[in-house]
Amino acid sequence: MATNTALQIAESIVADGFDSLDAELADFLAEARRSDVSTVLVDVAGDSAAPAPVRERALGRVVVELSRDLPQPMLPLWVTSRVRRNANV
């Protein structure tokens, strides 16, 4: 999935709610599953019964995990550097 697409999905969901992009979210989460992202994060982000803030946080973590190996992270540098720094603790 293109970097811009992942960010657009995440931003749209935060702005308009999870119901706004059901098909796109399903495709994104399927790709995350194929990319060996934590199944717990993927399951929580896709769980319509979970509270929206919990799903949003899981979705954000999925985006971060997908961006770790890219030369250009999906998130701003200050976010990914903090996540990487915390992951190396």
Backbone as ProteinMPNN parsed JSONL, in Angstrom:
{"seq_chain_A": "MATNTALQIAESIVADGFDSLDAELADFLAEARRSDVSTVLVDVAGDSAAPAPVRERALGRVVVELSRDLPQPMLPLWVTSRVRRNANV", "coords_chain_A": {"N_chain_A": [[0.848, -1.168, 0.0], [0.513, 2.227, -0.76], [2.378, 4.821, 0.791], [1.103, 7.316, 1.167], [-1.56, 6.544, 0.944], [-2.006, 4.966, 3.231], [-1.665, 6.887, 5.247], [-3.745, 8.636, 4.549], [-6.002, 7.032, 4.995], [-5.782, 6.602, 7.777], [-5.935, 9.28, 8.722], [-8.471, 10.025, 7.753], [-10.135, 8.276, 9.147], [-9.72, 9.092, 11.785], [-10.778, 11.659, 11.602], [-13.404, 11.279, 10.547], [-14.459, 8.93, 11.555], [-14.592, 5.337, 11.993], [-16.47, 4.033, 10.376], [-16.469, 5.375, 8.009], [-14.682, 4.437, 6.116], [-14.867, 1.612, 5.511], [-14.27, -0.53, 3.576], [-11.729, 0.232, 2.617], [-10.272, 0.255, 4.993], [-10.425, -2.458, 5.686], [-8.914, -3.583, 3.578], [-6.433, -2.365, 4.092], [-5.831, -3.388, 6.655], [-5.682, -6.098, 6.033], [-3.424, -6.109, 4.428], [-1.575, -5.29, 6.338], [-1.599, -7.515, 8.005], [-0.457, -9.406, 6.295], [2.061, -8.364, 6.24], [3.295, -9.042, 8.545], [2.629, -7.559, 10.836], [1.784, -7.001, 14.218], [-0.657, -9.249, 15.207], [-2.485, -8.791, 17.204], [-2.704, -5.972, 17.298], [-3.749, -5.516, 14.733], [-6.161, -6.936, 14.898], [-7.484, -5.515, 16.953], [-7.687, -2.943, 15.81], [-9.445, -3.535, 13.784], [-11.737, -4.311, 15.089], [-14.987, -3.723, 15.466], [-16.455, -3.565, 17.784], [-14.839, -2.569, 19.709], [-13.876, 0.318, 21.661], [-13.709, 3.528, 20.042], [-11.371, 5.222, 20.569], [-9.487, 3.295, 21.366], [-9.307, 1.677, 19.126], [-8.316, 3.596, 17.322], [-5.801, 4.132, 18.398], [-4.592, 1.605, 18.128], [-4.639, 1.406, 15.342], [-2.919, 3.514, 14.688], [-0.531, 2.472, 15.699], [-0.248, 0.282, 14.004], [0.256, 1.591, 11.575], [2.706, 2.783, 12.241], [4.289, 0.482, 12.672], [4.28, -0.59, 10.079], [5.734, 1.348, 8.788], [8.316, 1.293, 9.721], [10.452, -0.023, 8.358], [10.71, 1.365, 6.046], [12.425, 3.63, 3.851], [11.508, 6.249, 3.867], [9.661, 7.285, 6.383], [6.153, 6.756, 7.206], [5.068, 8.498, 8.952], [5.571, 11.742, 10.479], [8.99, 12.741, 11.069], [9.624, 13.344, 13.778], [7.785, 11.82, 15.181], [8.272, 9.115, 14.426], [10.964, 8.867, 15.18], [10.786, 9.086, 17.939], [9.225, 6.823, 18.51], [10.91, 4.783, 17.597], [13.079, 5.209, 19.326], [11.887, 4.6, 21.79], [11.317, 1.919, 21.342], [13.765, 0.754, 21.389], [14.536, 0.696, 23.986]], "CA_chain_A": [[0.0, 0.0, 0.0], [1.289, 3.454, -0.836], [2.504, 5.552, 2.043], [0.053, 8.328, 1.233], [-2.845, 5.883, 1.147], [-2.098, 4.579, 4.64], [-1.896, 8.105, 6.024], [-5.09, 9.138, 4.242], [-6.956, 6.176, 5.691], [-5.699, 6.9, 9.209], [-6.443, 10.631, 8.963], [-9.919, 10.025, 7.504], [-10.802, 7.566, 10.235], [-9.689, 9.952, 12.965], [-11.667, 12.802, 11.363], [-14.782, 10.925, 10.204], [-14.881, 7.69, 12.193], [-14.222, 4.091, 11.328], [-17.46, 3.625, 9.387], [-16.305, 6.141, 6.781], [-13.794, 3.76, 5.161], [-14.882, 0.177, 5.835], [-13.559, -1.359, 2.592], [-10.32, 0.627, 2.603], [-9.68, -0.213, 6.24], [-10.279, -3.915, 5.583], [-7.764, -3.838, 2.697], [-5.241, -1.928, 4.801], [-5.536, -4.342, 7.723], [-5.261, -7.354, 5.397], [-2.027, -5.917, 4.037], [-0.788, -5.274, 7.568], [-1.484, -8.914, 8.433], [0.525, -10.051, 5.41], [3.368, -7.757, 6.5], [3.722, -9.495, 9.872], [2.32, -6.615, 11.911], [1.17, -7.681, 15.358], [-2.056, -9.635, 14.964], [-3.312, -8.147, 18.231], [-2.984, -4.618, 16.834], [-4.632, -5.597, 13.565], [-7.48, -7.36, 15.376], [-8.111, -4.42, 17.711], [-8.032, -1.883, 14.854], [-10.57, -3.983, 12.979], [-12.846, -4.744, 15.95], [-16.007, -2.668, 15.543], [-17.014, -3.513, 19.131], [-13.885, -1.878, 20.591], [-14.071, 1.78, 21.683], [-13.002, 4.236, 18.968], [-9.998, 5.622, 20.906], [-8.643, 2.101, 21.414], [-9.078, 1.307, 17.724], [-7.452, 4.608, 16.713], [-4.428, 3.916, 18.87], [-4.091, 0.39, 17.477], [-4.405, 1.74, 13.94], [-1.691, 4.296, 14.647], [0.605, 1.555, 15.903], [-0.106, -0.495, 12.765], [0.926, 2.47, 10.606], [4.098, 2.907, 12.672], [4.976, -0.785, 12.397], [4.472, -0.717, 8.64], [6.67, 2.356, 8.294], [9.646, 1.155, 10.326], [11.495, -0.467, 7.432], [10.718, 2.199, 4.851], [13.402, 4.715, 3.91], [10.748, 7.451, 4.196], [8.582, 6.846, 7.264], [4.812, 7.236, 6.922], [4.739, 9.534, 9.921], [6.63, 12.755, 10.59], [10.228, 12.264, 11.671], [9.623, 13.444, 15.239], [6.984, 10.714, 15.724], [8.937, 7.829, 14.229], [12.198, 8.804, 15.956], [10.39, 8.81, 19.325], [8.792, 5.422, 18.574], [12.108, 3.938, 17.489], [13.851, 5.379, 20.55], [11.193, 3.855, 22.832], [11.373, 0.496, 21.034], [15.121, 0.283, 21.662], [14.823, 0.799, 25.417]], "C_chain_A": [[0.892, 1.229, 0.0], [1.28, 4.167, 0.503], [1.38, 6.559, 2.207], [-1.3, 7.711, 1.508], [-3.036, 5.508, 2.608], [-2.36, 5.797, 5.513], [-3.286, 8.666, 5.79], [-6.153, 8.331, 4.967], [-6.96, 6.525, 7.183], [-6.283, 8.274, 9.521], [-7.957, 10.705, 8.767], [-10.677, 9.357, 8.637], [-10.822, 8.421, 11.498], [-10.68, 11.1, 12.807], [-13.135, 12.394, 11.247], [-15.295, 9.638, 10.841], [-14.562, 6.465, 11.354], [-15.206, 3.669, 10.245], [-17.272, 4.315, 8.045], [-15.503, 5.396, 5.726], [-13.733, 2.257, 5.414], [-14.042, -0.665, 4.885], [-12.074, -1.05, 2.583], [-9.6, 0.148, 3.861], [-9.457, -1.723, 6.196], [-9.082, -4.275, 4.709], [-6.455, -3.502, 3.401], [-4.848, -2.935, 5.881], [-5.124, -5.699, 7.173], [-3.804, -7.253, 4.965], [-1.117, -5.909, 5.265], [-0.571, -6.694, 8.08], [-0.433, -9.653, 7.595], [1.94, -9.547, 5.669], [3.895, -8.091, 7.892], [3.598, -8.437, 10.958], [1.624, -7.416, 13.003], [-0.298, -7.993, 15.083], [-2.989, -9.018, 15.995], [-3.68, -6.739, 17.792], [-3.966, -4.62, 15.676], [-6.046, -5.979, 14.0], [-8.206, -6.238, 16.115], [-8.539, -3.309, 16.755], [-9.251, -2.262, 14.021], [-11.809, -4.381, 13.767], [-13.864, -3.619, 16.14], [-16.644, -2.565, 16.931], [-16.091, -2.783, 20.114], [-14.16, -0.371, 20.569], [-13.192, 2.464, 20.636], [-11.584, 4.659, 19.363], [-9.018, 4.437, 20.94], [-8.307, 1.662, 19.989], [-8.133, 2.294, 17.043], [-6.002, 4.414, 17.138], [-3.821, 2.675, 18.222], [-3.772, 0.66, 16.012], [-3.128, 2.559, 13.788], [-0.455, 3.434, 14.81], [0.84, 0.674, 14.673], [0.646, 0.334, 11.729], [2.399, 2.616, 10.959], [4.865, 1.631, 12.359], [5.238, -0.964, 10.908], [5.536, 0.239, 8.119], [8.09, 2.162, 8.792], [10.737, 0.811, 9.334], [11.56, 0.358, 6.155], [11.776, 3.287, 4.976], [12.75, 6.05, 4.274], [9.594, 7.027, 5.079], [7.239, 7.465, 6.894], [4.431, 8.401, 7.819], [5.854, 10.561, 9.963], [7.821, 12.227, 11.373], [10.2, 12.299, 13.189], [8.826, 12.318, 15.874], [7.751, 9.41, 15.616], [10.237, 7.746, 15.017], [11.886, 8.512, 17.419], [9.977, 7.347, 19.48], [10.003, 4.502, 18.509], [12.939, 4.01, 18.753], [13.213, 4.569, 21.678], [11.276, 2.358, 22.61], [12.746, -0.085, 21.374], [15.484, 0.316, 23.13], [14.921, -0.57, 26.026]], "O_chain_A": [[1.913, 1.262, 0.687], [0.301, 4.118, 1.247], [0.771, 6.645, 3.273], [-2.11, 8.291, 2.232], [-4.115, 5.711, 3.165], [-3.189, 5.743, 6.421], [-3.939, 9.122, 6.73], [-7.107, 8.9, 5.499], [-8.021, 6.72, 7.776], [-7.042, 8.421, 10.479], [-8.648, 11.376, 9.534], [-11.742, 9.825, 9.04], [-11.831, 8.468, 12.202], [-11.35, 11.477, 13.769], [-14.012, 13.073, 11.78], [-16.466, 9.298, 10.673], [-14.299, 6.561, 10.156], [-14.81, 3.01, 9.284], [-17.851, 3.89, 7.046], [-15.635, 5.698, 4.54], [-12.644, 1.694, 5.518], [-13.191, -1.435, 5.331], [-11.247, -1.962, 2.546], [-8.458, -0.309, 3.797], [-8.41, -2.209, 6.624], [-8.315, -5.174, 5.053], [-5.486, -4.257, 3.32], [-3.677, -3.292, 6.009], [-4.3, -6.385, 7.779], [-3.039, -8.205, 5.12], [-0.017, -6.46, 5.231], [0.521, -7.032, 8.536], [0.372, -10.422, 8.122], [2.912, -10.233, 5.35], [4.851, -7.47, 8.357], [4.387, -8.425, 11.903], [0.948, -8.405, 12.719], [-1.082, -7.1, 14.762], [-4.153, -8.752, 15.698], [-4.841, -6.343, 17.898], [-4.902, -3.821, 15.643], [-7.02, -5.401, 13.517], [-9.405, -6.036, 15.922], [-9.646, -2.786, 16.88], [-10.007, -1.387, 13.598], [-12.825, -4.751, 13.178], [-13.621, -2.675, 16.892], [-17.31, -1.572, 17.224], [-16.509, -2.422, 21.215], [-14.629, 0.155, 19.56], [-12.069, 2.031, 20.377], [-10.663, 4.475, 18.568], [-7.85, 4.585, 20.577], [-7.164, 1.32, 19.687], [-7.255, 1.893, 16.279], [-5.088, 4.523, 16.32], [-2.661, 2.695, 17.812], [-2.753, 0.197, 15.499], [-2.344, 2.327, 12.867], [0.552, 3.645, 14.134], [1.981, 0.356, 14.338], [1.567, -0.163, 11.08], [3.253, 2.578, 10.074], [5.977, 1.692, 11.834], [6.305, -1.439, 10.519], [6.174, -0.043, 7.105], [8.996, 2.834, 8.301], [11.854, 1.313, 9.46], [12.377, 0.081, 5.276], [12.007, 3.812, 6.065], [13.378, 6.889, 4.92], [8.625, 6.457, 4.577], [7.186, 8.562, 6.338], [3.562, 9.2, 7.471], [6.97, 10.279, 9.527], [7.672, 11.364, 12.238], [10.701, 11.377, 13.832], [9.142, 11.892, 16.985], [7.872, 8.675, 16.597], [10.594, 6.665, 15.485], [12.626, 7.78, 18.076], [10.334, 6.702, 20.466], [10.106, 3.549, 19.281], [13.455, 2.991, 19.214], [13.924, 3.918, 22.444], [11.304, 1.594, 23.574], [12.87, -1.285, 21.62], [16.616, 0.0, 23.495], [15.159, -0.696, 27.227]]}, "name": "protein", "num_of_chains": 1, "seq": "MATNTALQIAESIVADGFDSLDAELADFLAEARRSDVSTVLVDVAGDSAAPAPVRERALGRVVVELSRDLPQPMLPLWVTSRVRRNANV"}
